[in-house]
Amino acid sequence: MTEILIRNADTILTMDEDRRELSGADILIRDGVIAQIGQGLESTGETILATGGVVTPGLVNTHHHLYQTLTRAVPGAQDALLFGWLRTLYPIWARFTPEHMFTSAQAGLAELALSGCTLTSDHLYLFPNGARLDDTIHAAAETGLRFHPTRGAMSIGESAGGLPPDSLVEREEAILADMIRVVDAFHDPAEGAMCRVGLAPCSPFSVTRALMRETATLARDKGVMLHTHLAENDEDIAYSLEKFGCRPGQYAEDLGWTGNDVWHAHCVKLDGSEIDLFARSRTGVAHCPCSNCRLGSGIAPLRAMRDADVPVGLGVDGSASNDAGSLIAEARQAMLLQRVAQGADAMSAREALEIATRAGADILGRPDCGRLEPGKRADIAIWDTSGIESAGSWDKAALLLAGPSRVKHLFVEGRQIVRDGQITTIDLPTVVERQTRLARALAA
């Protein structure tokens, strides 16, 4: 039996059913699970002193493209809208190898961890030069984050009217066969699982209707979740109306892509009827505010979705469109954008943090994560609020208003992944050196 005691936190934001906030309290971790929360707890195991800190559930990232950490701030893509941005980057991504996929995933996962993230999804939809989803799964296992990779796909190349080069698309029979392979090899449905696999054709403009339908059928047969991009910008809406004769929400519903086992990325341009559809069907949304700003896509109707009871979590999106991978920064941006659009009282710091923790975990089908209460997984972030970022703050629990952007300690399944602001599981300087070398070779 392994125990860790987190002692005397200034504030614990539990995100439990009652959203309790505890002062001067402790958390006892036993064998990867939260055993007790309260004052004056004792343990014979290691003690982590949290005095001067705020403790939250680990943050949850519901949408990412980890491979893109190798293509940040690419000239020609810096100021482009979505479709032009993709056309610039596809030829670069076509040169990726398994080493690129593994290294970019490790760098991206480490960046997430340092921003307080303990559980992340990833949407990998291109597999050039022998790359496989396995590359990112192995990277996550070494880094120590809880992982929900999704096996993406593109099957309509430029010659057939799609956006990606023909060299990056796959035959749909091969796509479905590999989806079965990765689910059978890596998906763990058990509570506390460190890896679950989803199925995720890239977007309505890169795969056929048939593949969307067959993937939905396969996912439900295997008991895994579905993910794709939807309604990201005006070009996306225009494409759907021209090619399918309907809006993206209707397209998704017609193909079986609504329900509590589905979550869609972006949804910047959902209208009222689509919001109602998602609320009725319990279809999830991964809100990616920084990427939506960076690509000029717009401000997603987050307040309207929350008010309608649409399940919404946060995503950093790819580091070629963000160009960062900080989940705590994403939560702050989500809060600020709703205030810009709706007024200063549109979203509180605590609500945005709830979206980044409990709500995101629920979207990924992980009610065992995203909250601090006995019986839940010990995925815990400790933020040092004794420094300059919080100096003078009257409410240090309002982390997104005045607080650190880097976590001090981070635990995943009770294992310490970050200690005193440093990654403990991998040699991060070596990863950064390898990442830099690969990026420079791509640029050259």
N, C-alpha and C positions, 0 to 999 in steps of 0.2 A: 504494500500500500504506500503510495506517494502522496504527501501533503505539502501544500504551500499556503502560507497565511499572508494575505495582504492586510496590513494593519493600519488603522487610524487614518483613513482617508478623510480629507476635509469634507468632501461631498461624494456620495455615490449616486449617480443617476441610473436607476435600475431599469427603466423602460419596461417594468412589469405591468400587469393588468391595471394597477392603480397609479402607475407612473410615479412611484415613491422616490423621494430624494432624501437620503440618509446622511446625517452629519456625524463625524467622528466614529465611523463604523468600520468593520472588518469584513473580509470575505475569506472563507476557508475553502480551498480547492482540494479535492481528494480524487485521485485517479482520473484526472481530466474533466471532472464534473464539479459544479458548484455545490458544496455540501451544506454550507451555512452562510448567512449574512446577518450581522448584528454587531453589538458592542461587546468588548471584552472577551472575544473568542480566543481560544488557545490551541496550540499545535506543537507537535514535536518535530515538525519539518522545517523547511526554510521559511524565513520571515522576510517579506518585502515591506519596508516602511513607506507608507503613502502620505505621510504628513506633508501638507502644502500642495496636495494634488487633488485632482478630480478624476474619479473612476467612471468609465462608461463601458457599455458593451463594446466589443470590437465592431468596427464599422463594416458594412456589407456593400460590396460593389457588384451591381447587377448587369453591367455591360462594359466590356473592354475588348480591345484587339491588342494583345500583348506584343505580337510581332512588330507592331508599328513603332515601338520604342527605338528602333534602328533608323527611323525616317522622320525625325522631328525637324521642323523648320526647313523643309526642302524648298529651295528656290523654284519658283514656278507653281508651287502648290500653296504658298503662304497666303495668297490673296484670292484664291479661286473659290467659286461655289462648289457644291458637292460633286456634280457630275464632272466638271473640269478638273477638280482636285483628284478624283479617281483616275481619270485618263492620264494625268501626269504621273501618278504613283504606281499604277499597275505594271508598267514595264520594269520599274525598279524591283518591285516585290517578286516579279517573275524570276529574278536571279537568286532568290533566297534558297538556302540549303538547310538541312537539319540543324547544323551548327547555328545558323542565324536564328532559327526558331527557338532553340534551347536557350541561347544566350539572351536574346531579347526578352524572353519570358522571365528568366531569372532577374534581369535588371528591372523589369516592370513590376514583378512581384515584390522585390525588395523596396522599391519606391512606394508601393501601396502599403506595405507593412509599416514603414516609417511614418506614414500618414494616419496610422491607427486602424488599418484594415486587416481583418482576420479571415474573411470569407470573400472570395471573388469568383465571379463567372468569367469566361473568356469565349469570344466568338472567333474561331479560326475557320476561314472559308476558302483558303487557297493552299495548295499543297505542291509547290514546284520542286523539282529536282530531288524527289524521294522524301520530302518532308512529310511528317505525319502528326496527328494529334498527340501521339505518344510522346513527342519531343517536349511539348509544353507540360504534359502530365508529369513526366520525370523531373522537369525543372521545378514544378510546384512541390513535389515530394521532397526534394532537397531543401527548398526554401522554408517549407514548413507551414505554408498557408493552407487553409481549407479551400478546396478547389471545386468549381463547377464548370469544367470545360464543355463547350458545345461543338459538335462536329458539323461545321458549316459546309457550304457547297455552292459552286457556280456551274451552270450547264449551258448557258446561252452566251456565246462569244460574239465578237464584233461582226463576223460574217453572217450571223443569224439575227442581227439587229440588237444585240446586247451591248453592254458597256465594256466588259473585260476583254482583253486579247484572247484569241482562240487558244493560245498556249496555256492559259490559266483555267480553262474549263475542263470538266470531267464528263465522262459518259454517265448517264443517270443510273444505269445498272451497277456500275462500279461504285458510285456514291452510296447507294442503298446497301450494297454488300459491305462497304467499309463502316457504315453506320452500325450495322449489326455487329461487326467485329469489335469496334471500340466499346460499345455498350457491354457486350459479353465479357470483354477483358477487364474493364476498369470501373464500371458502374457499381456502386455500393448503396443499396437502398436503406441500409440499417441506420437507426438513430446514431448520431455521432460520427457518421461517415466522413472521411477526409476527402473523398473524391466521388462525385456523382457526375454523370455524363448526360448532356442534353443533345437534341438534334436541331439543326439551325441552318436551313437553306438561307443564303445570304440576304436576298431581297426579292421583291416582286419583279424587278427588272433584270435579274440575273439567273433565274431558274424558270422552268415551265410550271403551268398549273398542275400538270400531272405529278411532277416531283413534289410540289407542295402537298397535294392530297396524299400521295403514297407515304411521304414522311410523317404526316399526321397519323395515318393508320399504323405505321411501324412504331412510332413513339408510344402510342396507347397500348399496342400489343406488348411492348417491352416495359411499360410502366415508367417512362422517362418524360421529361418536359420538353417543350417546343419553344424556339426563340427565333426571331428574325428582326430586320429593320422595317419600320412602317411609318409612313406619313412624315418624313423627316423635313421636307421643305416644299416650296411651291412647285419645283420641277418634279418632285415625287408625285404630287397630286395630279399635275397635268399628265404625266405618264400613265397613271392609273386610269384617268378619265378617257384618254385616247385609246389605250390598248385594251382595257377591260370594260369600259363603259360604266364604271362605278367608282365610288370613292374607296380608299384603302380599307376602311373598316368593313365595308360591305364585302369587298374582295376576300378579306380574312375570314369573315363569317361563312361565306359560301364554300370555302375550302376546308372548313373544320378547324380554323386557326383562332378560335376563341374558347375560353374556359379557364378554370383555375390551374390548369397545367400548361398554360401559354403565357409568355410575357414578350412584349414587343419593345424594341429600342426606339427612343426619340418621341414619336407621336406629337411632334410640334404642331402639326396642322390638323389635329382631330377637331371635328365640329361637334356641336351639341348632340346630334343623334349618335355619333360614334362614341362619345363619352358615355351616353346612356347605355349603349350596347355593351361597352366594357364593364360598366358598373353592374349591369344585370347578369352578365356571364362570368364575372369575377376574373376578367382578363387583366393581366398585369402590364405595367409600363415601367421601363427603365428610363428615367429622366436624366439627360446629359447636358446640363446647362452650359458648361464651359465650351464644349464642342459646338453646341448650337450657336453660341456667340461667335466663336472663331470662324465658322463657316457661313455666318450670316443667315442661318436658317430661321431664326426667330425665337420668340419666348414661348415655350410650351405652356398650355393652360393648366399649370400645376394646381393652382387654387381651385379652379373649377373641377378638376379631376378629384382632388381630395374631398371637396364638398359633396360630390356625387358618390363618394365611397369607392372610387376606382382604386385598386391596389397599385401604389406607386413606390418605387425605390429609386436609388441614385446610381448613376454610372459615370465613370470618368471618360468612357469611350476611348478610342485609340489615341496613342501619343503622337500620331501624325496629324490629328485634328484638334488637339486640346491646347497645347502640346505637352501638358504635364500629366501626372498620374497621381494626384493627391486627392484622396477622398474627403478629407476634412475641408479642403479648399472648395471642393465641389458642393458640399453641404452649405457652406457660406454663400457661394454663388447662387444656389437655388433660392435661398432666403432673400438675397438682395434683388434678384430679378423679379420675384413676385411683388416685392415692394415697389420697384420701378413701375411695374405694370398696373398694380392694384392699389397702391398706397402703403404708408409706413406700417400699418397694422395688418397687412395681408398675410404675413407669416412670421412667427416668432422663432428665436434661436432654438428653443426647445423642440418645436415642431419639426424644424429642418433636421435636427439631430435624430429625432425619432424616425424620420424617413430614411436616414442614413444607417439606422441600426435595425430596430424591430421590423419596420415595414419592408426593408430590403430582404431580410431573412425570410419573411413570410412569402414574398414573391418567388423566392427560389425553393419554396417548399421546405423551409428549415425552421419550424417553430422551436426546435431545440437550440437555436442560436438567436443572437440579436437582443437578448434581454438578460439581466442579472437576477436570477432567483434560484433557489435550491432545486436541483434536478436538471438544470440546463447546462449546456456545455461551457467549459471554462475558457471562453474567448473574451478576453478582458484587455481594455486599454487604460493605462494610467498616464494622465497628463500632468506635467509639472506646472502649476499655476503660481509658482513663487518667483518667476522670472520677469523680465522687462515687458513681455507681451501682455501680461495680466496685471502689471503694477498699477495700482490705483483703481482696479475694478471693484465695484461694490457687489457684483454678482458673478463670482468666478465660475459658477455652473453654466452661465451663458457663454459657453466656450466659443461660439461662432461670432460673438461680438468682440470679445477681448480675450484672446487665449493663444496658446502655442499652436503652431501648425505642424509640429513634429512631436510624436509620442515619446514618452520617456521609457516606459516598459510596455511590452505587449506579450500576451499569452494566447496561444492557440491550443485548445484541448489540454490546457494546463501546462504546456511546454513554453518556456520563455523564448520568444523569437527575437524580441528587441530588449536589450538591457542597457540602461543609461544612454538611450538614443542611438545604440549601435546594433546592427544585425548580428545575431549570434550563430546562425546556422550555416552561413556560407561566407567565403572570403570575398567581401563586397569590392574592395579595391581591385582584385584580380578580375572580377566580373566586369567592372567598369572599364578596365584596360582592354579586355577582350571586346567589349561592346564598342568602344571607341575605334579600335582597329578595324572591326568589321564595317562600321559606318563609313570610315574614311575610304576603305576599299570600294564600297558601293558608290560613293560620291566620285571616286576617280574613274 
